[in-house]
């Protein structure tokens, strides 16, 4: 499984939120996510739910025709943290 993302989005997330998409991609590749769910607001997308820097983050993604996972963005989620936050140990 290949994982890719938009380099411009990566720079923006690093600057605005201090999020490193490469770290997120490594966590996903290592299976360090809590759940994979259908994205409730976008029918053609899914989301990874995973711990990152002590808080639950959501990573919307699509699967390209060549089966590459394309990460769209990363954001902390209070809603998912209330559901999953206490049930896992944070790795980073």
MDTraj code that builds the backbone (N, CA, C; nanometers):
import mdtraj as md
import numpy as np

residues = "UNK UNK UNK UNK UNK UNK UNK UNK UNK UNK UNK UNK UNK UNK UNK UNK UNK UNK UNK UNK UNK UNK UNK UNK UNK UNK UNK UNK UNK UNK UNK UNK UNK UNK UNK UNK UNK UNK UNK UNK UNK UNK UNK UNK UNK UNK UNK UNK UNK UNK UNK UNK UNK UNK UNK UNK UNK UNK UNK UNK UNK UNK UNK UNK UNK UNK UNK UNK UNK UNK UNK UNK UNK UNK UNK UNK UNK UNK UNK UNK UNK UNK UNK UNK UNK UNK UNK UNK UNK UNK UNK UNK".split()
xyz = np.array([
    [0.0853, -0.1185, 0.0000],
    [0.0000, 0.0000, 0.0000],
    [0.0891, 0.1238, 0.0000],
    [0.0745, 0.2062, -0.1016],
    [0.1452, 0.3332, -0.1049],
    [0.0602, 0.4418, -0.0415],
    [0.1264, 0.5370, 0.0195],
    [0.0566, 0.6496, 0.0820],
    [0.1161, 0.7775, 0.0251],
    [0.0299, 0.8682, -0.0180],
    [0.0753, 0.9947, -0.0738],
    [-0.0121, 1.1092, -0.0223],
    [0.0334, 1.2325, -0.0475],
    [-0.0394, 1.3517, -0.0043],
    [0.0101, 1.4704, -0.0849],
    [-0.0613, 1.5797, -0.0755],
    [-0.0281, 1.7035, -0.1459],
    [0.0828, 1.7763, -0.0697],
    [0.1978, 1.8023, -0.1356],
    [0.3080, 1.8719, -0.0670],
    [0.2699, 2.0111, -0.0155],
    [0.1832, 2.0818, -0.0889],
    [0.1387, 2.2141, -0.0418],
    [0.0604, 2.2007, 0.0879],
    [-0.0257, 2.1011, 0.0942],
    [-0.1042, 2.0770, 0.2156],
    [-0.0098, 2.0411, 0.3307],
    [0.0937, 1.9640, 0.3011],
    [0.1908, 1.9265, 0.4029],
    [0.2583, 2.0496, 0.4628],
    [0.3008, 2.1420, 0.3778],
    [0.3658, 2.2645, 0.4273],
    [0.2693, 2.3471, 0.5118],
    [0.1451, 2.3575, 0.4660],
    [0.0450, 2.4354, 0.5396],
    [0.0135, 2.3734, 0.6761],
    [-0.0006, 2.2414, 0.6804],
    [-0.0288, 2.1747, 0.8078],
    [0.0878, 2.1880, 0.9043],
    [0.2094, 2.1811, 0.8516],
    [0.3274, 2.1958, 0.9368],
    [0.3312, 2.3359, 0.9958],
    [0.3043, 2.4355, 0.9132],
    [0.3108, 2.5752, 0.9575],
    [0.1961, 2.6105, 1.0517],
    [0.0731, 2.5737, 1.0147],
    [-0.0450, 2.6163, 1.0898],
    [-0.0754, 2.5292, 1.2120],
    [-0.0472, 2.3989, 1.2040],
    [-0.0883, 2.3076, 1.3113],
    [0.0262, 2.2292, 1.3727],
    [0.1462, 2.2415, 1.3159],
    [0.2589, 2.1648, 1.3671],
    [0.2459, 2.0157, 1.3416],
    [0.1732, 1.9803, 1.2364],
    [0.1491, 1.8406, 1.2028],
    [0.2409, 1.7988, 1.0886],
    [0.3083, 1.6876, 1.1081],
    [0.3953, 1.6311, 1.0051],
    [0.3223, 1.5147, 0.9385],
    [0.2821, 1.5343, 0.8137],
    [0.2087, 1.4287, 0.7442],
    [0.2954, 1.3032, 0.7294],
    [0.4247, 1.3186, 0.7139],
    [0.5120, 1.2009, 0.7022],
    [0.5007, 1.1143, 0.8281],
    [0.4957, 1.1761, 0.9455],
    [0.4781, 1.0998, 1.0696],
    [0.3430, 1.0276, 1.0702],
    [0.2409, 1.0975, 1.0236],
    [0.1070, 1.0387, 1.0156],
    [0.1092, 0.9189, 0.9209],
    [0.1711, 0.9357, 0.8039],
    [0.1792, 0.8274, 0.7057],
    [0.2538, 0.7075, 0.7641],
    [0.3607, 0.7328, 0.8394],
    [0.4356, 0.6235, 0.9024],
    [0.3493, 0.5496, 1.0045],
    [0.2721, 0.6230, 1.0833],
    [0.1820, 0.5593, 1.1803],
    [0.0797, 0.4704, 1.1093],
    [0.0244, 0.5221, 1.0004],
    [-0.0748, 0.4455, 0.9243],
    [-0.0105, 0.3212, 0.8648],
    [0.1066, 0.3364, 0.8042],
    [0.1761, 0.2223, 0.7434],
    [0.2103, 0.1151, 0.8473],
    [0.2369, 0.1585, 0.9702],
    [0.2687, 0.0652, 1.0787],
    [0.1439, 0.0096, 1.1477],
    [0.0259, 0.0493, 1.1001],
    [-0.0986, -0.0002, 1.1586],
    [-0.1334, 0.0626, 1.2917],
    [-0.0782, 0.1800, 1.3197],
    [-0.0982, 0.2468, 1.4485],
    [-0.2222, 0.3370, 1.4497],
    [-0.3247, 0.3001, 1.3773],
    [-0.4494, 0.3761, 1.3788],
    [-0.5511, 0.3013, 1.4632],
    [-0.6467, 0.3746, 1.5147],
    [-0.7487, 0.3177, 1.6019],
    [-0.8671, 0.2639, 1.5233],
    [-0.9020, 0.3330, 1.4139],
    [-1.0180, 0.2913, 1.3356],
    [-1.0071, 0.3454, 1.1940],
    [-1.0763, 0.2768, 1.1028],
    [-1.0999, 0.3272, 0.9673],
    [-1.2511, 0.3319, 0.9526],
    [-1.3019, 0.4503, 0.9205],
    [-1.4464, 0.4707, 0.9112],
    [-1.4817, 0.5375, 0.7793],
    [-1.6068, 0.5256, 0.7395],
    [-1.6545, 0.6032, 0.6265],
    [-1.6647, 0.7481, 0.6713],
    [-1.6260, 0.8397, 0.5845],
    [-1.6349, 0.9817, 0.6175],
    [-1.7819, 1.0226, 0.6142],
    [-1.8370, 1.0672, 0.7274],
    [-1.9792, 1.1000, 0.7317],
    [-2.0173, 1.2226, 0.6480],
    [-1.9214, 1.3083, 0.6174],
    [-1.9551, 1.4292, 0.5416],
    [-1.9184, 1.4205, 0.3933],
    [-1.8442, 1.3181, 0.3534],
    [-1.8062, 1.3004, 0.2128],
    [-1.8189, 1.1531, 0.1761],
    [-1.9205, 1.1205, 0.0988],
    [-1.9509, 0.9799, 0.0691],
    [-1.8375, 0.9010, 0.0021],
    [-1.7520, 0.9643, -0.0723],
    [-1.6467, 0.8914, -0.1439],
    [-1.5161, 0.8817, -0.0651],
    [-1.5165, 0.9272, 0.0604],
    [-1.3954, 0.9265, 0.1419],
    [-1.4103, 0.8370, 0.2645],
    [-1.2943, 0.8025, 0.3184],
    [-1.2860, 0.7310, 0.4445],
    [-1.2010, 0.8156, 0.5386],
    [-1.1951, 0.7761, 0.6651],
    [-1.1080, 0.8467, 0.7597],
    [-1.0330, 0.7453, 0.8462],
    [-0.9065, 0.7770, 0.8714],
    [-0.8303, 0.7081, 0.9736],
    [-0.8500, 0.7868, 1.1020],
    [-0.8660, 0.7186, 1.2127],
    [-0.8688, 0.7806, 1.3448],
    [-0.7440, 0.7283, 1.4152],
    [-0.6590, 0.8210, 1.4626],
    [-0.5343, 0.7754, 1.5235],
    [-0.4836, 0.8729, 1.6280],
    [-0.4045, 0.8195, 1.7225],
    [-0.3428, 0.9068, 1.8230],
    [-0.2197, 0.9748, 1.7641],
    [-0.2056, 1.1039, 1.7918],
    [-0.0901, 1.1793, 1.7427],
    [-0.0617, 1.2906, 1.8419],
    [0.0552, 1.2901, 1.8996],
    [0.0976, 1.3906, 1.9970],
    [-0.0024, 1.4064, 2.1114],
    [-0.0495, 1.2935, 2.1618],
    [-0.1332, 1.2961, 2.2806],
    [-0.2796, 1.3281, 2.2582],
    [-0.3239, 1.3304, 2.1321],
    [-0.4633, 1.3642, 2.1056],
    [-0.5105, 1.2858, 1.9836],
    [-0.6400, 1.2596, 1.9767],
    [-0.6972, 1.1856, 1.8652],
    [-0.7112, 1.2771, 1.7433],
    [-0.6564, 1.2323, 1.6311],
    [-0.6632, 1.3064, 1.5056],
    [-0.7402, 1.2260, 1.4021],
    [-0.7994, 1.2976, 1.3084],
    [-0.8739, 1.2384, 1.1985],
    [-0.7982, 1.2687, 1.0700],
    [-0.7877, 1.1668, 0.9845],
    [-0.7160, 1.1801, 0.8580],
    [-0.8072, 1.1326, 0.7449],
    [-0.8773, 1.2249, 0.6789],
    [-0.9587, 1.1864, 0.5638],
    [-0.8692, 1.1389, 0.4490],
    [-0.9166, 1.0363, 0.3774],
    [-0.8389, 0.9852, 0.2655],
    [-0.9298, 0.9231, 0.1609],
    [-0.8747, 0.9098, 0.0403],
    [-0.9398, 0.8380, -0.0686],
    [-0.8423, 0.7315, -0.1176],
    [-0.8949, 0.6354, -0.1877],
    [-0.8110, 0.5328, -0.2485],
    [-0.8124, 0.5574, -0.3989],
    [-0.6945, 0.5855, -0.4542],
    [-0.6811, 0.6143, -0.5969],
    [-0.6997, 0.4857, -0.6781],
    [-0.7140, 0.5015, -0.8082],
    [-0.7338, 0.3864, -0.8970],
    [-0.6203, 0.2857, -0.8878],
    [-0.4987, 0.3343, -0.8619],
    [-0.3840, 0.2436, -0.8495],
    [-0.3694, 0.1888, -0.7075],
    [-0.4723, 0.2072, -0.6253],
    [-0.4809, 0.1595, -0.4870],
    [-0.3889, 0.2333, -0.3897],
    [-0.3380, 0.3480, -0.4308],
    [-0.2611, 0.4330, -0.3413],
    [-0.3573, 0.5050, -0.2470],
    [-0.3206, 0.5143, -0.1209],
    [-0.3993, 0.5897, -0.0231],
    [-0.3551, 0.7356, -0.0329],
    [-0.4503, 0.8236, -0.0607],
    [-0.4214, 0.9661, -0.0753],
    [-0.4775, 1.0384, 0.0465],
    [-0.3865, 1.0874, 0.1323],
    [-0.4281, 1.1594, 0.2522],
    [-0.4689, 1.3007, 0.2134],
    [-0.5845, 1.3445, 0.2605],
    [-0.6373, 1.4761, 0.2245],
    [-0.5960, 1.5852, 0.3224],
    [-0.6044, 1.5578, 0.4503],
    [-0.5674, 1.6540, 0.5542],
    [-0.5553, 1.5789, 0.6859],
    [-0.5217, 1.6497, 0.7904],
    [-0.5137, 1.5928, 0.9255],
    [-0.5632, 1.6999, 1.0218],
    [-0.6477, 1.6603, 1.1158],
    [-0.6925, 1.7575, 1.2146],
    [-0.7276, 1.6882, 1.3460],
    [-0.7065, 1.7586, 1.4572],
    [-0.7484, 1.7036, 1.5863],
    [-0.9004, 1.7049, 1.5947],
    [-0.9568, 1.6046, 1.6605],
    [-1.1021, 1.5952, 1.6686],
    [-1.1480, 1.5726, 1.8121],
    [-1.2141, 1.6701, 1.8672],
    [-1.2698, 1.6578, 2.0022],
    [-1.3718, 1.5441, 2.0061],
    [-1.4551, 1.5373, 1.9035],
    [-1.5595, 1.4342, 1.8981],
    [-1.4991, 1.2941, 1.9032],
    [-1.4002, 1.2679, 1.8178],
    [-1.3402, 1.1355, 1.8161],
    [-1.2501, 1.1120, 1.9372],
    [-1.1945, 1.2186, 1.9928],
    [-1.1141, 1.2025, 2.1139],
    [-1.2021, 1.1566, 2.2305],
    [-1.3244, 1.2072, 2.2371],
    [-1.4161, 1.1633, 2.3421],
    [-1.4497, 1.0152, 2.3266],
    [-1.4538, 0.9670, 2.2036],
    [-1.4867, 0.8269, 2.1775],
    [-1.3642, 0.7373, 2.1951],
    [-1.2513, 0.7765, 2.1338],
    [-1.1341, 0.6898, 2.1272],
    [-1.0175, 0.7325, 2.2158],
    [-1.0194, 0.8536, 2.2660],
    [-0.9036, 0.9090, 2.3342],
    [-0.8562, 0.8327, 2.4548],
    [-0.9461, 0.7810, 2.5335],
    [-0.9071, 0.7103, 2.6545],
    [-0.8749, 0.5634, 2.6278],
    [-0.9043, 0.5157, 2.5067],
    [-0.8910, 0.3722, 2.4817],
    [-0.7572, 0.3313, 2.4224],
    [-0.6658, 0.4261, 2.4018],
    [-0.5367, 0.3898, 2.3438],
    [-0.4235, 0.4691, 2.4071],
    [-0.3061, 0.4128, 2.3953],
    [-0.1843, 0.4825, 2.4404],
    [-0.1300, 0.5601, 2.3213],
    [-0.0844, 0.6821, 2.3431],
    [-0.0272, 0.7600, 2.2343],
    [0.1159, 0.7162, 2.2104],
    [0.1536, 0.7071, 2.0839],
    [0.2853, 0.6582, 2.0442],
    [0.3838, 0.7699, 2.0203],
    [0.3339, 0.8922, 1.9895],
    [0.4259, 1.0033, 1.9605],
    [0.3992, 1.1191, 2.0501],
])
top = md.Topology()
chain = top.add_chain()
for i, resn in enumerate(residues, 1):
    res = top.add_residue(resn, chain, resSeq=i)
    for name in ("N", "CA", "C"):
        top.add_atom(name, md.element.get_by_symbol(name[0]), res)
traj = md.Trajectory(xyz[None], top)
